[in-house]
């Protein structure tokens, strides 16, 4: 029976309060963990195989390894940002996690901060999450009162302050350097790299940006050990993760499953399968920026990095968007391209010009005013975006275009004039 | 400083560690196309034009933000690079307005040049272009066209790091993004010309140059700005003996790639209505030769002459005057009156502008040393008040204006400007402005820099050293300054260590040759 690492307190009344959270085991192990050597914590995290849950899936332990150790920082502080910008279409697990279990997230950030010898943590919330900021600030208030945040936490000698920070409404502020620009009071335009945030991040200091779900795993990993975490999942995708399931399923929502679980189980076991009379058409497995899986591919897939990458897609944010046969793929693509056109920060040439252009073509095609040459242009533009942009947004915008055109070519051809 | 060796297109180059590939390539004479990169602005990496292929790297990398490393193998000419450039040009031109026929940038526009060199595609846009603001009045000499803008952010970075005014920003997102004034107010700083210059397209243009001249007619002459003691390096753009604009010329030691608006506008003095184009003797217009004869007569008969060395004069003219003193008028007193002329403000900023509005004050000090010293403005004021001088020869500067003296008897003025000293002069000889002659200035840092003649002197004006040489001849002495070569040679002869040849970046002389205070 897979452990409920992330959803253990979902559904418990008052789980967002310190009293109930503590009764459910949150902070129980914190005093011990904070007294460990930083390297000991980092070693556990590396051994656990934990990978980022925001979208890129980068190994967490390796990411921390890029930050210079205290003796090589020239006196500069390290900053840790818990990324709750959650804007990937189809993804809503971070908000649910923070709503039901803010204390676990706080605890996770403290474990990471200890490992990084970092004393300043920000929880970056997308601009629209004011309701979450209130709840988290209340939790932080409780935590401070209880000596769980602030100076000398639980007598460990470790100081750590945590603040929330709200953006102003931009998907691109979920990109780590866009987030940092936002925090510094500027427009969220991603930075060119090098330099990388681990060396030059917020305010010029070494910085780590980590998705909130990633951080929420840390207390469990430290409490039960890396091997216990590895007991779940696959070789390259250990542990469990949250999946956001949306679409015409009986029970859309957030589900925690071990990585490597067959997609069938998520769809039918957890989400109750498709609503009556609907047939599966395709699945976007990790948010709109991940290439489509056909129904056949999806039903044969397991939800882990290896399998999805072998199928030409990837795990991404775990935002599982289920498409059924009532979906008009041409209209769906027009919808998606409009999103990327709206969210492009506008900094670099291909994305700035390309996203708007692709959205206009897709809209025109969906409205029945397209020609075959438009499909050629559309595909060309998406190919020209991939790998050529200042940040990964370009790849994200190109993915649905190429994926939909490939998977649903007959539908597109039928929609255009020769 | 470590140096690293890498290859670019098969050629080997060794550069200091940390050098960006775009500069390493430039060292080999390989120009990698780019819009947003500028050697004197922070790297932005947003135009994506300078992509190159690096062995071992799966993706193309931008050359402006990739440091050369030991053993790196770079190619700028592969099919992948070419395809990326073509695609990039297609993106840039998709929404770009077809303004070429009315756009001042035509002929020096990177979109035009790179389309021709790297794209040659026809548009396949079938949707309406994105439209934005046009002909926006951004500053006294600045017009903004938001549609033409390619969002390279050179202007934004210039406003952040050079003028530090932060008054130009990006507004909006996606392809609706535009450049605009930060708080809606106009740009009021003194570097609007630089903004127009660094803009690679016709988004930011100079209002004073608007629709004035197609750039392909212009010839560029390297010279020095006469506006202040900084001595910014400039290019004077001319056609048909007319100056149409001033552009900055890069000199990393003096003005980087910048020039201020006041300096850029000074060439208009060439056509100022009050500029003396003819000589004048006793209130009547006179041909130059007649004026010179009258001047020689006055000088010859003066018993207590005074000579004013002007900071606006070239070293050649100052040398001629010092030789005139030495060889024909040894009893004359020498003066130097620091400025500025009335009508100029002695202001400075920490960027380029120097409070000393004379371009050759150091030249004056250098030549004054050769002459055995000069007296200052106070001394001259006293001498005039005490009627201690029966003749005052003023070389270029408005000595009377600077002293606040309305008039004085016996003034012989060699003047480019129609200033107070020129107006009060009994004898006026018109001399050339800096754009009308070869010459030398020594800037505030002791750097010797050469002017080059861009247009022929107007009216009867001649370079001051020519006029003085003629004066000397009329007084029976050979000053050896009849031509620019002769005058330049005379400088090198007279001042030991003064260079005969000076390259385009000038040369800093060691003290005491730098004209610094002893």
Interface residues (C-beta under 8 A of the other chain):
Chain A: X170 X187 X189 X192 X194 X341 X342 X343 X344 X345 X346 X347 X348 X349 X350 X352 X353 X354 X355 X356 X357 X360 X361 X364 X371 X373 X374 X377 X380 X384 X387 X388 X389 X390
Chain B: X43 X44 X45 X46 X47 X48 X49 X51 X59 X60 X62 X65 X67 X84 X87 X88 X90 X91 X92 X94 X95 X124 X125 X126 X127 X130 X150 X151 X170 X172 X173 X174 X175 X176 X177
